[in-house]
Amino acid sequence: MLKSKYENIFLHQDSYWWYRGMREINESLLNRYLPKKKKLKRKILDAGCGPGTALHFLSQFGDVIGVDISDEALKFAKKRGKVTKGDITALPFADETFDIVTCFDVLYHEWVNTSKAFSEIKRVLKKGGIVLMREPAYDWFRSSEDIASKTKHRFTAGEIKNMFEKSFDVLKISYINFFLFPVAFIKRLPEVLNIKKKHGVSDAADISPLIDKFLYKIFHVEPLILQYVNFPFGTSVICIAKKR
């Protein structure tokens, strides 16, 4: 990921509509599917924590530590919680250490070996533990954002499901950012069709507070509906699963 991307995420992660909406979706899934036990007993790993976007909200579910290989990312993440440096393909933790492992928008990066990273997530998770994973959807849906993020591969729900099925019980898998997908599609279409050149510019740019509020209001509905349905398409795919 471009170094400037980490700072951009850090500056926008508590206010930008996309980060707020994703946080609410993550919280709703964890609240629904986590076993009922005292949160203080849970040990949580945010694998590939980046600049620490998830560390604060995850703390409501237990004791959280983030791990990332990037010194630039950790510079920001340590301002938000407990972190350590480490490679997601060789996590610096013993087998079956964590009750919950989260992994948000990590496996799609060009420097990540997907199979090794997934094996490590499985290794450090306790039996009966929960994984919550989110990745960008559709490899054809690339834009300037993917240049900035150094994307190797965007996933389908089927690919994520196949990854989990051998060792996990999939509790829920769905596309998300469903209602705003048509807007994103229209916005990205010139780049998808290679009519417009892609540049390393993040989608999380400054927008007017009115537009930000409008987009958030639409996205805010998804956690409520996601409890009852799986969305057939969206800009991301999310999965929550239990280790057998």
C-alpha positions, 0 to 999 in steps of 0.5 A: 500500500502507498504510504500516503494511503495509511495517513489518509485512512487514519485521518478519515477512519472515524468520520468518513461514511464508508468507514463508519458504515463498515464498522456498524456492519462488523459490530452487528455481525459480531454481536449476533454470532459471538458466543455469549461469554464475558468479553474480558475473557476474549482474546482478539487479533486484528490481522493486518491492522493497518493504521488501526481502524478496527482496534477501538471498536473491537475493544468492546468485545475483548482484549485486542492486539493488532499486527501489521508488517508496515512500520508506517501503518503501525506508527498510526495504529499504536495511537489507537490500541495495542499493536505489534509488528508481524507478517500475516503469513508468519504470525508471531503467536502460538497456536490457538491463542485467540478467540476472535481473529478479524482480517479486514481488506488484507488478503487482496494486497499484492504482497500477501500470500493468500493461502499462507495468510489464511493458514496462519489465521486458522492456526492462531485461532482457538477451536470454536473461535470466530473469524470475521473477514472482509475483502474487496469484491470482483477482480474486474471492478478495479479502479484508481483505488486499487493502484493506491492499495496495490491490489493483487486480487479482488474476491467473489463470495464463492472464492471466500466460501471455498477458502473457509469450507474445509475447516470452518462452519460458515455462519454468514457470507454476503456482499456488502455496500449493496445499495450504493453499488450502482453509484460506485459502478457508474463512477468507476466504469470509465476506469473499468473499461480502460477509457480513463487511466487509473491513478494511485488516488484513494476513494476516501477523498474529502467530500462535502459534509452533506454528501458524506451524511447522505451516503452514510444514511444509505449505508447505515441501513445495511447492518439492519437488513443484513441480519435477515438476507445476504446481498447478491452483489456489492463492493465488498464481500464479508464472511463470519465463520466458526473454526471446527 
